[in-house]
Amino acid sequence: MSLRIVFMGTPDFAVPTLMEIVGQGHDVVACYTQPPRKAGRGMAERKSAVHQAAETLGIDVFTPLSLKSEEEQARFAELRPDVAVVVAYGLLLPLEILETPTHGCVNLHASLLPRWRGAAPINRAIMAGDAETGVEVMRMEEGLDTGPVYMAERIAIGDTMTAGELHDRLAALGGDLMVRALAALSRGALAPTPQAAEGVTYARKIDKGETRVDWTRPAGEVHNHIRGLSPFPGAWCEMELGGKRERVKLLRSALETGIAVPAGTLPGTVLSADAAEGVVIACGSGALRLVQLQRAGRKPMAVAEFQRGAQLAAGDLVH
């Protein structure tokens, strides 16, 4: 049975779910998304990924700054939704909104709740070295990601998987999971399961102040830090290149097992620097091989291309 749906989402992560819902024949009567923001070098206003997709599909788009006013709540109620589907919308939903749809508001969340409630579950799962994560469809409450879970899908996190790769896998998986949940909802067969009281963690928003690489940490933690922030916002360090210190993003790395770290070596010391074999950096314990980097104002490049221009040498120190 086709449902009357209000879709609420903003980034590209939400687009596959919107497309799947429309593809299954549901009636998406409106899309709510964040207002256009200034972005890029020219700082021109840019519509969100969901905004652009909705316009392509001919769906009405609303971009309120808040849903707390009686006027906005009345407009939402006039849409008469059976259910609201929320995917990374970025705006708190007051109780009046949560209670308006006949079947409430369902959210697609990119973690295995109650682990990693909050804004950045994909990044935090990788940064913490988690072996698996997933997507879940849950009923929304006033609390932050506290509602009961309807359906879930798990996925292994590979040792070299980046946040960008995991993002894309979960976005596609989430779209499929949501349409299955909506099909069950339309049959009256969607049963909620309360979240466990134990194991709650919070995925706070990534702060720019935590993106710099700390070479005093163990190599495994540095590796997880790099891939958990790749490609955006990107972990970084400073290197002496061409006689001046330059900020370099580290986008891919690998744990180094073939080179021993001499006793007393300072963390951040270049142990090996070769265009073919790559650049190996000493950490607080162990070492890390850099695989893909990005200099300021340039495109991401493999370490061989980077090293031809950077010419790092064994014994150099990165900061």
C-alpha positions as CSV (number, residue, x, y, z in Angstrom):
1,M,0.0,0.0,0.0
2,S,1.3,3.4,-0.9
3,L,2.0,5.8,2.0
4,R,1.7,9.5,2.2
5,I,5.1,10.6,3.3
6,V,7.0,13.8,4.3
7,F,10.7,13.3,3.7
8,M,13.1,15.2,5.9
9,G,16.8,15.1,5.1
10,T,19.7,17.2,4.0
11,P,23.1,15.7,2.8
12,D,23.9,13.2,0.0
13,F,23.6,10.4,2.5
14,A,19.8,10.9,2.5
15,V,19.4,10.9,-1.2
16,P,19.4,7.1,-1.9
17,T,16.6,6.7,0.7
18,L,14.5,9.4,-1.0
19,M,15.0,7.8,-4.4
20,E,14.1,4.4,-3.1
21,I,10.9,5.7,-1.5
22,V,9.8,7.4,-4.7
23,G,10.8,4.3,-6.7
24,Q,8.5,2.1,-4.6
25,G,5.6,4.3,-5.5
26,H,5.0,6.1,-2.2
27,D,3.5,9.6,-2.3
28,V,6.2,12.0,-1.1
29,V,4.1,15.1,-0.6
30,A,7.0,17.3,0.5
31,C,10.6,17.4,1.4
32,Y,12.0,19.3,4.3
33,T,15.7,20.2,4.2
34,Q,18.3,22.7,5.5
35,P,18.3,26.1,3.8
36,P,20.8,26.8,1.0
37,R,24.3,27.6,2.5
38,K,27.2,29.6,1.1
39,A,29.9,27.2,0.0
40,G,32.9,26.9,-2.3
41,R,35.5,29.4,-3.2
42,G,33.0,31.9,-4.6
43,M,30.8,31.4,-1.5
44,A,27.7,31.1,-3.6
45,E,24.6,29.8,-2.0
46,R,24.2,26.0,-2.6
47,K,21.1,23.9,-2.2
48,S,21.4,20.7,-0.2
49,A,21.7,17.4,-2.0
50,V,18.2,16.5,-0.9
51,H,16.9,19.9,-2.1
52,Q,18.4,19.3,-5.6
53,A,17.1,15.7,-5.7
54,A,13.6,16.7,-4.7
55,E,13.4,19.5,-7.3
56,T,14.4,17.0,-9.9
57,L,11.6,14.7,-8.8
58,G,9.1,17.6,-8.8
59,I,8.5,17.4,-5.0
60,D,7.7,20.6,-3.0
61,V,10.6,21.7,-0.8
62,F,10.5,23.5,2.5
63,T,13.6,25.0,4.2
64,P,12.5,26.4,7.6
65,L,15.1,27.5,10.1
66,S,13.0,26.0,12.9
67,L,9.9,23.9,13.4
68,K,9.0,25.4,16.7
69,S,6.6,28.0,15.6
70,E,2.8,27.4,15.4
71,E,2.9,28.5,11.8
72,E,5.4,25.9,10.7
73,Q,3.7,23.2,12.7
74,A,0.4,24.1,11.1
75,R,1.9,23.9,7.6
76,F,3.4,20.5,8.4
77,A,0.0,19.3,9.7
78,E,-1.7,20.4,6.5
79,L,0.4,17.9,4.6
80,R,-1.5,15.1,6.4
81,P,1.4,12.6,6.3
82,D,0.9,9.0,7.2
83,V,4.6,9.0,8.3
84,A,7.6,11.3,8.2
85,V,10.9,9.7,7.1
86,V,13.9,11.5,8.6
87,V,17.5,10.9,7.3
88,A,20.3,13.3,8.6
89,Y,17.9,16.3,8.6
90,G,20.0,18.4,11.0
91,L,17.1,20.0,12.8
92,L,15.4,19.0,16.0
93,L,11.8,18.0,15.7
94,P,9.5,19.3,18.5
95,L,7.0,17.0,20.0
96,E,4.2,18.6,18.0
97,I,5.9,17.6,14.8
98,L,6.7,14.1,16.1
99,E,3.1,13.4,16.9
100,T,1.5,14.8,13.8
101,P,2.0,11.9,11.3
102,T,-0.4,9.0,11.7
103,H,2.4,6.6,12.3
104,G,4.9,9.1,13.8
105,C,8.4,9.9,12.5
106,V,10.9,7.2,11.6
107,N,14.6,7.8,11.4
108,L,17.4,6.1,9.5
109,H,20.5,6.1,11.7
110,A,23.9,5.0,10.7
111,S,25.0,2.9,13.7
112,L,23.9,0.0,15.8
113,L,22.1,1.8,18.6
114,P,22.6,2.5,21.4
115,R,26.2,2.8,20.2
116,W,27.0,6.1,18.5
117,R,23.9,8.1,19.1
118,G,24.4,11.6,17.6
119,A,25.8,13.5,14.7
120,A,28.9,11.7,13.4
121,P,28.3,7.9,13.9
122,I,30.2,6.8,10.7
123,N,33.4,8.8,11.6
124,R,33.3,7.8,15.2
125,A,32.9,4.1,14.6
126,I,36.0,4.0,12.4
127,M,38.0,6.3,14.7
128,A,37.2,4.0,17.6
129,G,38.4,1.0,15.6
130,D,35.0,-0.7,15.6
131,A,34.8,-4.0,13.6
132,E,31.2,-3.5,12.5
133,T,28.4,-1.0,12.3
134,G,25.2,-0.8,10.5
135,V,22.0,1.2,9.7
136,E,18.8,1.1,11.7
137,V,15.2,2.3,11.2
138,M,13.9,3.6,14.5
139,R,10.9,5.5,15.8
140,M,11.8,9.0,16.8
141,E,11.3,10.4,20.3
142,E,12.2,13.7,21.9
143,G,15.5,12.2,23.2
144,L,18.6,12.1,21.0
145,D,18.3,8.8,19.0
146,T,16.7,7.1,22.0
147,G,13.6,5.6,20.3
148,P,12.9,1.9,19.8
149,V,14.4,0.2,16.7
150,Y,12.2,-1.3,14.0
151,M,14.8,-2.9,11.6
152,A,18.6,-3.1,11.3
153,E,21.3,-4.2,8.9
154,R,24.9,-4.9,10.0
155,I,28.1,-4.4,8.0
156,A,31.7,-5.2,8.7
157,I,34.2,-2.3,8.8
158,G,37.3,-3.4,6.8
159,D,40.8,-2.6,8.2
160,T,41.4,0.0,5.5
161,M,37.9,1.2,4.9
162,T,37.5,5.0,5.0
163,A,34.6,7.1,6.3
164,G,33.8,8.0,2.8
165,E,33.6,4.4,1.7
166,L,31.5,3.4,4.7
167,H,29.2,6.3,4.1
168,D,28.4,5.2,0.6
169,R,27.8,1.6,1.6
170,L,25.5,2.6,4.5
171,A,23.6,5.1,2.4
172,A,22.7,2.5,-0.2
173,L,21.9,-0.1,2.4
174,G,19.8,2.4,4.3
175,G,17.7,3.2,1.4
176,D,16.8,-0.5,0.9
177,L,16.2,-1.0,4.6
178,M,13.8,2.0,4.8
179,V,11.6,0.9,2.0
180,R,11.4,-2.6,3.6
181,A,10.4,-0.9,6.8
182,L,7.8,1.2,5.1
183,A,6.4,-1.9,3.4
184,A,6.0,-3.6,6.8
185,L,4.5,-0.4,8.2
186,S,1.8,-0.4,5.5
187,R,0.9,-4.0,6.4
188,G,0.8,-3.2,10.1
189,A,3.7,-5.5,10.7
190,L,6.4,-3.1,11.9
191,A,7.2,-4.0,15.5
192,P,9.5,-1.8,17.7
193,T,12.3,-3.2,19.9
194,P,13.5,-1.0,22.8
195,Q,17.1,-0.1,22.8
196,A,19.4,-1.7,25.3
197,A,20.1,0.4,28.4
198,E,23.8,-0.5,28.4
199,G,26.4,0.3,25.8
200,V,25.3,3.9,25.1
201,T,27.9,6.0,23.4
202,Y,27.6,9.4,21.7
203,A,29.1,10.4,18.3
204,R,29.7,14.1,18.8
205,K,30.2,16.3,15.8
206,I,33.7,16.3,14.4
207,D,35.6,19.4,15.6
208,K,38.3,20.9,13.5
209,G,40.6,21.0,16.6
210,E,40.7,17.2,16.7
211,T,41.6,16.6,13.0
212,R,45.4,17.1,13.5
213,V,47.4,13.8,13.7
214,D,49.0,13.1,17.0
215,W,52.0,11.0,16.1
216,T,52.6,10.1,19.8
217,R,49.6,7.8,19.7
218,P,50.0,4.1,18.7
219,A,50.1,3.4,15.0
220,G,46.7,1.6,15.0
221,E,45.0,4.6,16.6
222,V,46.6,7.0,14.1
223,H,45.5,4.8,11.2
224,N,41.9,4.8,12.5
225,H,42.1,8.5,13.0
226,I,43.2,9.1,9.4
227,R,40.6,6.8,7.7
228,G,37.8,7.9,10.1
229,L,38.3,11.5,8.8
230,S,38.8,10.7,5.1
231,P,37.9,12.3,2.8
232,F,36.3,15.0,4.9
233,P,37.3,17.0,6.9
234,G,40.6,15.1,6.5
235,A,43.2,14.3,9.1
236,W,46.4,16.4,8.6
237,C,49.9,17.1,9.7
238,E,52.6,19.6,8.9
239,M,55.7,18.8,6.8
240,E,58.7,20.7,5.7
241,L,58.4,20.9,1.9
242,G,60.5,23.1,-0.3
243,G,61.9,25.0,2.7
244,K,58.6,25.9,4.3
245,R,56.2,24.2,6.6
246,E,53.0,23.1,4.8
247,R,49.8,21.5,6.0
248,V,49.2,18.1,4.3
249,K,46.0,16.0,4.5
250,L,46.5,12.3,5.0
251,L,43.7,10.4,3.3
252,R,44.8,6.8,3.3
253,S,47.4,4.8,5.3
254,A,48.3,1.3,6.2
255,L,49.9,-0.3,9.3
256,E,53.6,-0.9,8.7
257,T,54.9,-4.3,9.8
258,G,58.1,-4.6,7.7
259,I,60.2,-1.8,9.2
260,A,61.3,-1.9,12.9
261,V,61.2,1.4,14.8
262,P,64.6,1.9,16.5
263,A,64.5,2.6,20.2
264,G,64.4,6.3,21.1
265,T,63.0,7.3,17.7
266,L,60.8,10.5,18.0
267,P,57.2,10.0,17.0
268,G,56.7,11.7,13.6
269,T,60.1,10.7,12.3
270,V,60.3,9.6,8.7
271,L,61.7,6.0,8.7
272,S,61.6,5.4,5.0
273,A,60.8,7.7,2.1
274,D,60.7,6.2,-1.4
275,A,58.6,7.0,-4.4
276,A,57.9,3.4,-5.1
277,E,57.7,1.9,-1.6
278,G,56.1,4.9,0.1
279,V,56.6,7.0,3.2
280,V,56.8,5.3,6.6
281,I,56.3,7.4,9.8
282,A,57.1,6.4,13.4
283,C,54.3,6.6,15.9
284,G,54.2,6.4,19.6
285,S,54.4,2.7,19.1
286,G,54.7,1.0,15.7
287,A,54.8,2.8,12.4
288,L,52.4,3.8,9.6
289,R,52.8,3.8,5.9
290,L,51.2,6.7,4.1
291,V,49.2,5.7,1.0
292,Q,47.3,8.8,-0.3
293,L,47.9,12.5,0.6
294,Q,46.7,15.9,-0.5
295,R,48.8,19.1,-0.5
296,A,47.1,22.4,0.0
297,G,45.3,23.6,-3.1
298,R,45.9,20.3,-5.0
299,K,44.1,17.1,-5.7
300,P,44.5,13.9,-3.7
301,M,47.5,11.9,-5.0
302,A,49.1,8.6,-4.4
303,V,52.2,8.6,-2.3
304,A,54.5,8.0,-5.3
305,E,53.3,11.1,-7.0
306,F,53.4,13.1,-3.7
307,Q,57.0,12.0,-3.0
308,R,58.3,13.1,-6.4
309,G,57.4,16.7,-5.4
310,A,57.8,16.5,-1.7
311,Q,61.1,14.6,-1.6
312,L,60.9,13.6,2.0
313,A,63.9,11.8,3.4
314,A,64.5,9.3,6.2
315,G,65.2,11.2,9.4
316,D,62.8,14.1,8.5
317,L,60.3,15.0,11.2
318,V,56.6,15.6,10.5
319,H,54.5,17.6,13.0
